[in-house]
Amino acid sequence: MSGRTLRPRVLVVGGGPGGYVAAIRAGQLGLETVLVEAGRPGGTCLTRGCIPSKAIIHAADLFAETSRAAAQGGHLGIRLAAPPTLDLAATMRWKDGIVDRLSNGVTALLRRAQVTVLKGWASFADAKSCTVETAEGPVKIEPEHVILATGSLPVELPSLPFGGDVLSSTEALALTELPRTLAVVGAGYIGLELGIAFAKLGVRVALVEAAERILPLYDELLTRPVLDWLHAHDVELHLQARAGGRSARGLDIETPLGDRFAIPAEKILVTVGRKPNTQGWGLETMAIEMDGRFIKVDERCATSSRNVWAIGDVTGEPMLAHRASAQGEMVAEIIAGKRRRFDPVAIPAICFTEPEIVTVGVERADENHVVGQFPFMANGRALSMEAGDSGGFVRTVAEKGSGRIVGLQAVGRHVSELASGFVALIEMGATLEDVAGMIHAHPTLGEAVHESALKALGHAIHV
């Protein structure tokens, strides 16, 4: 293929959850499609983000539970003859196996959709002239449509450049030996998810956050159970603190009172956010209007350059895989002639912390809303899973006049699986009376959704 010029109907740049979904859907619709990805199909989410982090979180949960049983002479009647040991290299191989399985699955799906996949780095000379540097040599592509799905990159601090003992989430998810001490800079969802996982694996973790509290973008009631877990498990927390550089003793920080000292840290994990990947592939040659640091798109994900589309993290917040996938599928259908626009009522967000947090739609109610909140301590399924005493709850927010549900949130163990139900209720325009009239399976965590709606109506049964 090297030396040839390809002229497909669609060129997709980036094989993450936005790009590969766009390519598969375009292929399904009969559009000749080329996908360019420098790494493995699946992108950041599948290969070094969402999936590997959840695998490590699961392994950490299991290790913490068995360690607890061993330390307490038994738990729930389960006894261990000796404390568990951790072979981190084996854990990472197991995690890598999951990534391999999913990435190979994406490759097979692309092949089935007859998508041509080029592994290499794409570079644009103008909006419709692209060259891909592959292992076999350069390949020129002159497509009719371009879908930009280049994703995002972790933000680096000038005082803590990545490398050596200073890690991004990518390196943290590939460790083969646990540090005794870990400083995490940034107590957003990535820092907390990984920090909690490493704490469960026995690492002494310290969190350094510049804001007044953890997860500052979330309602404080939702984050309180997570804060309680950190305190209960001796995770060191430095709020309103500024991270300096690395020193012989660990990480230098400065407190709000001006005190400066170092916290022990064999490794430093920097999770202060992500930035759109807009550099190094020729965006400046494509005559595309920007919206700050993001590519500006309309409700169809069209850019200011004709037949050039952009999806996912490169177009702005929220930087979530499921948003990118939905946009990718939509753009492929628009190119195929369907009438579509991106106008979701709500996009779910989940923190896989301990406990987990789910939020969909309106989070902070005002005088125009009615709110019902139901605690998991009154839910039988939660108690049977040891998920009732973490301070968790489900909260329903509805419009006062119509009773239409506009927001649902939950905090508690295993609540991430409630997210799809939350989205369905809001997208379908369900009211409190609709939920009150539904029969919810017993015993499940979903009963808390029913009860929170009843609470908003003023007649909860179990509280």
WORA-V320268 format. One record per residue. N is the residue number from 0. RES is the residue in three letters. PHI is phi in whole degrees, 0 to 359 (999 if undefined). PSI is psi in whole degrees, -180 to 180 (none if undefined). OMEGA is omega in whole degrees, 0 to 359 (999 if undefined). Layout:
N,RES,PHI,PSI,OMEGA  N,RES,PHI,PSI,OMEGA
This chain:
0,MET,999,-23,181  1,SER,301,138,180  2,GLY,91,-17,179  3,ARG,278,162,171  4,THR,247,120,179  5,LEU,266,141,178  6,ARG,231,69,182  7,PRO,282,167,174  8,ARG,290,-38,184  9,VAL,227,132,170  10,LEU,246,124,177  11,VAL,251,126,180  12,VAL,253,111,181  13,GLY,113,124,185  14,GLY,252,31,176  15,GLY,279,-166,184  16,PRO,296,-22,173  17,GLY,277,-50,185  18,GLY,293,-47,183  19,TYR,289,-31,176  20,VAL,294,-43,177  21,ALA,300,-43,182  22,ALA,293,-43,179  23,ILE,298,-46,181  24,ARG,295,-40,178  25,ALA,298,-42,178  26,GLY,297,-42,178  27,GLN,301,-33,182  28,LEU,275,5,175  29,GLY,85,15,180  30,LEU,270,128,176  31,GLU,296,121,192  32,THR,228,138,173  33,VAL,241,131,176  34,LEU,247,130,178  35,VAL,248,127,179  36,GLU,216,130,181  37,ALA,283,-29,180  38,GLY,255,-138,181  39,ARG,266,149,174  40,PRO,303,134,183  41,GLY,122,-26,175  42,GLY,65,-162,183  43,THR,302,-46,185  44,CYS,304,-52,188  45,LEU,280,-38,190  46,THR,263,-25,183  47,ARG,211,24,181  48,GLY,222,-106,188  49,CYS,306,-54,188  50,ILE,291,-53,179  51,PRO,298,-34,180  52,SER,293,-38,180  53,LYS,290,-32,176  54,ALA,295,-45,179  55,ILE,294,-39,178  56,ILE,299,-41,179  57,HIS,296,-46,179  58,ALA,298,-40,179  59,ALA,295,-40,177  60,ASP,302,-47,182  61,LEU,296,-42,180  62,PHE,296,-42,180  63,ALA,295,-40,181  64,GLU,295,-45,180  65,THR,290,-34,176  66,SER,296,-40,179  67,ARG,297,-44,180  68,ALA,298,-39,180  69,ALA,290,-41,184  70,ALA,289,-31,185  71,GLN,263,9,182  72,GLY,69,24,179  73,GLY,125,149,179  74,HIS,214,127,184  75,LEU,60,28,182  76,GLY,82,3,179  77,ILE,263,125,181  78,ARG,241,147,176  79,LEU,242,137,181  80,ALA,291,-26,181  81,ALA,208,155,177  82,PRO,300,147,178  83,PRO,290,155,174  84,THR,243,157,183  85,LEU,243,125,171  86,ASP,256,90,188  87,LEU,299,-36,179  88,ALA,299,-40,178  89,ALA,292,-39,177  90,THR,300,-43,180  91,MET,293,-35,177  92,ARG,295,-41,177  93,TRP,299,-46,178  94,LYS,300,-44,180  95,ASP,296,-32,178  96,GLY,297,-39,177  97,ILE,295,-44,179  98,VAL,298,-44,179  99,ASP,301,-46,183  100,ARG,299,-45,182  101,LEU,289,-42,180  102,SER,296,-41,177  103,ASN,295,-33,177  104,GLY,296,-41,178  105,VAL,297,-42,178  106,THR,301,-43,180  107,ALA,295,-39,179  108,LEU,294,-39,178  109,LEU,295,-41,179  110,ARG,296,-43,180  111,ARG,298,-34,179  112,ALA,276,5,178  113,GLN,61,37,176  114,VAL,271,132,174  115,THR,277,122,181  116,VAL,254,125,176  117,LEU,248,124,176  118,LYS,268,115,182  119,GLY,168,-176,184  120,TRP,256,122,180  121,ALA,275,141,177  122,SER,218,129,184  123,PHE,260,134,172  124,ALA,270,-30,169  125,ASP,204,-173,190  126,ALA,298,-23,184  127,LYS,235,17,178  128,SER,233,111,185  129,CYS,234,142,173  130,THR,238,132,180  131,VAL,249,122,177  132,GLU,274,105,180  133,THR,256,173,179  134,ALA,296,-25,180  135,GLU,269,-4,182  136,GLY,124,177,183  137,PRO,287,144,175  138,VAL,235,125,178  139,LYS,270,141,179  140,ILE,228,129,177  141,GLU,236,85,187  142,PRO,274,165,173  143,GLU,279,-39,178  144,HIS,233,146,175  145,VAL,238,131,173  146,ILE,246,115,180  147,LEU,270,118,181  148,ALA,223,55,188  149,THR,276,-5,171  150,GLY,73,-148,185  151,SER,218,169,182  152,LEU,230,152,177  153,PRO,293,142,179  154,VAL,280,134,181  155,GLU,257,138,176  156,LEU,271,136,179  157,PRO,304,-35,182  158,SER,279,-12,182  159,LEU,223,67,179  160,PRO,296,144,180  161,PHE,297,142,179  162,GLY,138,148,181  163,GLY,64,-123,182  164,ASP,272,0,177  165,VAL,260,117,191  166,LEU,248,148,160  167,SER,268,177,179  168,SER,299,-30,180  169,THR,299,-49,180  170,GLU,290,-34,180  171,ALA,297,-32,182  172,LEU,276,4,180  173,ALA,236,12,179  174,LEU,296,142,176  175,THR,249,-2,177  176,GLU,215,132,182  177,LEU,283,136,170  178,PRO,286,156,175  179,ARG,284,-33,181  180,THR,228,142,181  181,LEU,222,126,172  182,ALA,258,128,179  183,VAL,250,119,179  184,VAL,265,111,182  185,GLY,110,116,179  186,ALA,252,44,169  187,GLY,276,-164,188  188,TYR,290,-35,181  189,ILE,291,-47,180  190,GLY,298,-41,181  191,LEU,289,-42,180  192,GLU,301,-50,182  193,LEU,287,-39,179  194,GLY,299,-44,179  195,ILE,294,-41,179  196,ALA,299,-45,180  197,PHE,293,-35,176  198,ALA,297,-40,179  199,LYS,294,-27,179  200,LEU,277,1,175  201,GLY,101,7,179  202,VAL,276,140,174  203,ARG,282,112,188  204,VAL,249,138,172  205,ALA,234,132,179  206,LEU,255,135,179  207,VAL,238,118,185  208,GLU,230,134,181  209,ALA,283,-26,181  210,ALA,279,177,183  211,GLU,286,-21,182  212,ARG,208,168,178  213,ILE,289,157,178  214,LEU,43,59,188  215,PRO,297,-18,180  216,LEU,277,-7,182  217,TYR,257,157,175  218,ASP,301,138,187  219,GLU,297,-33,179  220,LEU,298,-34,180  221,LEU,288,-31,184  222,THR,271,-14,184  223,ARG,300,-44,178  224,PRO,299,-33,177  225,VAL,292,-42,177  226,LEU,299,-42,179  227,ASP,300,-40,180  228,TRP,296,-42,180  229,LEU,300,-45,180  230,HIS,295,-43,183  231,ALA,293,-23,183  232,HIS,248,21,171  233,ASP,59,35,172  234,VAL,277,121,183  235,GLU,290,136,184  236,LEU,228,124,178  237,HIS,241,103,181  238,LEU,265,156,183  239,GLN,52,32,182  240,ALA,251,150,180  241,ARG,251,128,178  242,ALA,278,131,175  243,GLY,262,-136,180  244,GLY,260,-175,178  245,ARG,271,139,176  246,SER,232,179,182  247,ALA,298,-28,183  248,ARG,270,-14,180  249,GLY,145,-122,181  250,LEU,249,126,176  251,ASP,281,132,176  252,ILE,226,162,176  253,GLU,233,127,183  254,THR,276,171,179  255,PRO,298,-24,180  256,LEU,274,1,178  257,GLY,92,1,178  258,ASP,290,139,179  259,ARG,237,130,178  260,PHE,201,173,181  261,ALA,250,140,174  262,ILE,256,141,182  263,PRO,300,134,181  264,ALA,199,105,172  265,GLU,291,-34,176  266,LYS,230,150,177  267,ILE,237,121,179  268,LEU,257,120,182  269,VAL,258,117,181  270,THR,226,67,184  271,VAL,258,14,176  272,GLY,129,-180,179  273,ARG,229,155,181  274,LYS,234,150,180  275,PRO,296,141,180  276,ASN,275,87,185  277,THR,243,6,185  278,GLN,249,146,168  279,GLY,88,8,178  280,TRP,226,11,171  281,GLY,96,19,179  282,LEU,305,-37,183  283,GLU,294,-15,180  284,THR,268,-3,192  285,MET,260,3,178  286,ALA,55,48,182  287,ILE,253,131,178  288,GLU,286,141,180  289,MET,253,157,173  290,ASP,241,86,188  291,GLY,69,-127,181  292,ARG,270,-3,182  293,PHE,256,159,173  294,ILE,286,130,181  295,LYS,279,129,178  296,VAL,228,159,175  297,ASP,266,-167,184  298,GLU,291,-8,175  299,ARG,255,6,184  300,CYS,69,23,175  301,ALA,278,137,175  302,THR,271,-178,180  303,SER,285,-8,178  304,SER,260,130,186  305,ARG,303,132,178  306,ASN,61,23,170  307,VAL,245,124,185  308,TRP,241,155,178  309,ALA,220,141,184  310,ILE,221,160,171  311,GLY,78,-154,189  312,ASP,303,-30,183  313,VAL,291,-12,181  314,THR,257,-2,175  315,GLY,125,-171,182  316,GLU,277,157,353  317,PRO,283,138,179  318,MET,278,85,184  319,LEU,228,141,184  320,ALA,300,-42,184  321,HIS,291,-29,174  322,ARG,294,-45,180  323,ALA,298,-43,180  324,SER,298,-45,180  325,ALA,297,-40,179  326,GLN,293,-41,181  327,GLY,298,-46,178  328,GLU,299,-42,181  329,MET,297,-47,183  330,VAL,297,-39,178  331,ALA,300,-41,181  332,GLU,289,-36,176  333,ILE,296,-44,179  334,ILE,298,-32,180  335,ALA,281,-3,175  336,GLY,109,1,180  337,LYS,278,154,178  338,ARG,265,112,182  339,ARG,220,157,169  340,ARG,209,154,184  341,PHE,268,104,183  342,ASP,214,60,181  343,PRO,291,145,175  344,VAL,290,-38,181  345,ALA,206,146,175  346,ILE,242,121,183  347,PRO,289,148,174  348,ALA,230,137,184  349,ILE,229,137,169  350,CYS,250,121,179  351,PHE,271,56,178  352,THR,270,-168,174  353,GLU,237,106,356  354,PRO,282,174,181  355,GLU,283,156,177  356,ILE,234,134,174  357,VAL,233,135,175  358,THR,219,135,179  359,VAL,222,130,175  360,GLY,74,-151,185  361,VAL,295,123,183  362,GLU,258,-36,182  363,ARG,251,109,183  364,ALA,283,156,175  365,ASP,229,-161,185  366,GLU,293,-13,180  367,ASN,269,2,185  368,HIS,240,158,169  369,VAL,242,142,187  370,VAL,234,137,173  371,GLY,235,131,182  372,GLN,232,132,182  373,PHE,233,129,185  374,PRO,276,145,178  375,PHE,290,-16,178  376,MET,292,-12,177  377,ALA,253,16,181  378,ASN,248,123,185  379,GLY,298,-42,180  380,ARG,296,-40,179  381,ALA,298,-44,181  382,LEU,295,-37,181  383,SER,289,-15,178  384,MET,251,15,184  385,GLU,57,34,182  386,ALA,246,15,185  387,GLY,261,-13,187  388,ASP,249,19,182  389,SER,265,4,183  390,GLY,84,14,185  391,GLY,281,162,180  392,PHE,197,168,168  393,VAL,245,138,181  394,ARG,233,132,178  395,THR,246,132,178  396,VAL,244,126,182  397,ALA,227,157,175  398,GLU,291,138,183  399,LYS,299,-47,186  400,GLY,287,-50,186  401,SER,269,-21,185  402,GLY,76,6,180  403,ARG,292,131,182  404,ILE,283,125,183  405,VAL,240,-6,179  406,GLY,203,143,175  407,LEU,219,133,177  408,GLN,224,155,175  409,ALA,210,148,170  410,VAL,224,130,182  411,GLY,162,168,180  412,ARG,293,136,174  413,HIS,69,12,184  414,VAL,284,-10,180  415,SER,302,-30,181  416,GLU,287,-8,177  417,LEU,277,-11,189  418,ALA,301,-43,183  419,SER,298,-41,178  420,GLY,295,-39,178  421,PHE,300,-49,182  422,VAL,299,-43,182  423,ALA,300,-44,181  424,LEU,298,-42,182  425,ILE,286,-45,181  426,GLU,296,-34,182  427,MET,274,0,177  428,GLY,71,32,181  429,ALA,294,150,176  430,THR,253,170,177  431,LEU,302,-40,180  432,GLU,295,-36,177  433,ASP,301,-48,182  434,VAL,292,-39,179  435,ALA,299,-32,183  436,GLY,274,-8,179  437,MET,279,147,174  438,ILE,266,117,180  439,HIS,261,137,183  440,ALA,297,143,178  441,HIS,241,136,358  442,PRO,263,123,178  443,THR,218,161,174  444,LEU,294,-27,181  445,GLY,298,-21,177  446,GLU,299,-26,179  447,ALA,293,-28,176  448,VAL,294,-47,178  449,HIS,303,-48,183  450,GLU,293,-35,179  451,SER,292,-33,175  452,ALA,291,-42,177  453,LEU,298,-39,179  454,LYS,298,-41,179  455,ALA,295,-30,178  456,LEU,277,-8,176  457,GLY,94,11,180  458,HIS,215,55,174  459,ALA,298,146,183  460,ILE,271,-44,192  461,HIS,259,12,170  462,VAL,223,none,999
